[in-house]
Amino acid sequence: MKDHEGKIKNSAKKVIQTSDGPRFIDNLLNGVAREIKSGYLALNSDIKKQIIRDLLILKAQIQGIDKIEWHILGGIDDKVIEFARNEMMTRSISTELFKFII
């Protein structure tokens, strides 16, 4: 994406404050936040925290973010997907707004 002078805009890592603490997003462009996960993704407390913070961002539409994609490059534990789906249901967030791209 370019600015009015034709220079490339920085759409790299952003820090977004949530009610649960800061969330570091790998890429934010046109209302879509993208998280890149390389290596196998297992469910642990850090991943749970990231998912919850992402859902808080979506619920409040912080900084105009209306969709979040996690790009998974090394495989994913089904427990991660299950946790995210359960949290989305609890918070009434559509599965169209938070996706794992595998």
N, C-alpha and C positions, 0 to 999 in steps of 0.2 A: 504494500500500500504506500502511496506517495502523498506528500503534503502539497500545499499550493505552489511551492518552489520546485517541485519535481524530485525532492529528496525522499529517500526511503524512510518511512516512519518506523520507529522502534516498537515492535509488537511483542517483544520478548517478555521474560518473566516479570510478573506483577505481584505486588503484595496487596491483599484485600483484607480489610478488617471485618471480622464477624463477631457476633455476640459470644462466640466460643474461643476467640483468639484469632491471630493472623493466619491467612491462607496464602501460600505462595503458588501462583498459577504460572505454568510454563509459557503459555501463549494466550493472548486475548485479542481477538479481532472480530469486529462486526457483531458484538454481543455474544460470541461463542468463546468460552474458555476451554482451552485444551491442555490436558495433562498427558505427558509422555512417560510411560512406564516401560523401561527395558529390563530384561531379566524376568524370571518367574515371579508373579505377584501372589503372595499368600496373605491371608487375613491376620492382621496383628493390630495392636493398639494404635499405631501411627496411621495405618490405612483406614481404620474405623474413624479416627479423628478427621482425616482428610475428607472422607465421604460425608460425614456429618456437617463439616464446614461448607462443603460444596452445596449441600442441600439447603443450608441456611442462606447461602448466597442466592440460590434460585428462588427460595420462598420470598425473600425480601427484594429480589431483583437489584442487588447491590451493584453499583456502577453499570447499570443497564444490561447485566448478564442475564440472558434468558435461555441459555442452553450450555451444558457442560459435557464434554467428550473426554473420556480417558482412552488414549491410544495404547494398547497393550502389545508389546513387541516380543515377549518371551513366555507367554502362557499365563493363565490365571486359574487360581483355585476357585472352584464353584462356590465355596463359602463366601468369597468376596462378593460375588454377584448376588447371592442369597441375602447377605447382610444389606447391600445397597437397596435391593427390591423391598425388603421389609421396612427399611427406614423411609423409603419413598412412599410406601403405603401409609405408614404411620403419620407422615407429614402431608399427605394428599398431594404428592408431586407426581406428575405424569412420567411414565417411563420414556416418553419422547424427549423429555428435557434433560435427562441424565443418561448417557449411554456409554457402554464399553465398546470400543472399536477393536475387534480382535483379528 
